[in-house]
Amino acid sequence: KQWYQRRVRGDNKKMALAESLPKILYDAMPVIWLKPALKSDISTEGKYVSPVYKTSARQGQLSTTGHSTNYVVAINVPTIKPQKHWVLRGTCLLCSLDD
């Protein structure tokens, strides 16, 4: 399955997030490798902790865990800019686009 990035694109030369191109809201997410690790071994330095949602609605029923049913997981994505930069832009990853 293809994942999508909202309000951001992947810079293949820098291997990090970059500003989206003009008039492009969604871009295909490059292939990522999900590697299991202990939480204590994971560094978020130089990474944007990006939420992953099932759809672009970013809303759903609140589950007993306190998360939306639309929320899937958070992924650490390499970035040169600070995390706050991407948070203010509403950057996230999506499992599917709305038709």
Legacy VTK file of the C-alpha trace (Angstrom):
# vtk DataFile Version 3.0
C-alpha trace
ASCII
DATASET POLYDATA
POINTS 99 float
0.000 0.000 0.000
1.078 3.562 -0.731
1.243 6.147 2.067
0.930 9.860 1.433
2.467 12.963 2.998
0.337 16.011 3.659
1.874 19.482 3.226
5.371 18.063 2.835
7.509 16.035 0.438
10.543 13.834 0.743
13.895 15.245 -0.412
15.751 12.222 -1.827
19.125 14.024 -1.913
19.009 15.094 1.747
17.001 12.033 2.836
14.774 14.331 4.903
11.478 16.196 4.813
11.254 19.257 2.594
8.690 21.943 1.822
5.949 20.796 -0.524
5.969 22.093 -4.068
3.537 24.920 -4.930
-0.111 23.816 -5.263
0.647 20.220 -4.233
-1.074 19.271 -0.976
-0.338 15.521 -1.027
2.797 13.696 -2.152
3.625 9.993 -2.191
5.677 8.870 0.799
8.969 7.189 -0.108
9.275 3.590 1.016
10.101 3.379 4.720
11.529 0.585 6.815
9.697 -0.094 10.074
12.242 -1.576 12.454
11.131 -2.731 15.918
13.147 -1.243 18.779
12.900 -0.497 22.486
11.464 2.944 23.170
14.536 3.809 25.257
16.780 3.135 22.219
14.894 5.491 19.882
16.182 9.047 19.484
13.879 11.786 18.178
16.765 14.212 17.583
16.730 15.350 13.962
13.355 13.678 13.456
9.761 14.828 13.081
7.413 12.560 15.017
4.713 12.411 12.363
1.241 11.098 13.130
-0.193 8.573 10.678
-3.944 8.668 9.984
-6.178 6.288 8.034
-7.803 9.166 6.097
-7.292 12.884 5.669
-10.308 13.640 7.887
-8.013 13.353 10.949
-11.060 12.706 13.064
-12.896 9.695 14.301
-14.507 8.309 17.417
-12.465 8.685 20.584
-11.354 5.214 21.664
-10.687 4.000 25.199
-6.944 4.675 24.689
-7.675 8.389 24.246
-6.752 8.383 20.548
-9.015 8.891 17.563
-10.038 5.729 15.728
-8.559 7.405 12.627
-5.088 7.593 14.263
-2.741 4.697 13.436
0.749 5.350 14.837
3.537 7.945 15.037
6.558 7.582 12.722
9.951 9.270 13.218
10.819 10.932 9.902
14.256 12.537 9.315
14.193 16.331 9.058
16.587 19.254 8.977
14.034 21.735 10.309
12.747 21.646 13.910
9.655 19.593 14.731
7.673 22.775 15.501
8.036 23.832 11.839
6.138 20.748 10.613
3.587 20.800 13.455
2.550 24.360 12.553
2.006 23.228 8.934
-0.216 20.336 9.991
2.143 17.800 8.416
1.088 14.162 8.720
1.154 10.842 6.914
-1.997 9.296 5.452
-2.795 5.676 4.645
-5.260 6.720 1.938
-6.565 9.785 0.156
-10.218 10.742 0.033
-11.852 10.109 -3.326
LINES 1 100
99 0 1 2 3 4 5 6 7 8 9 10 11 12 13 14 15 16 17 18 19 20 21 22 23 24 25 26 27 28 29 30 31 32 33 34 35 36 37 38 39 40 41 42 43 44 45 46 47 48 49 50 51 52 53 54 55 56 57 58 59 60 61 62 63 64 65 66 67 68 69 70 71 72 73 74 75 76 77 78 79 80 81 82 83 84 85 86 87 88 89 90 91 92 93 94 95 96 97 98
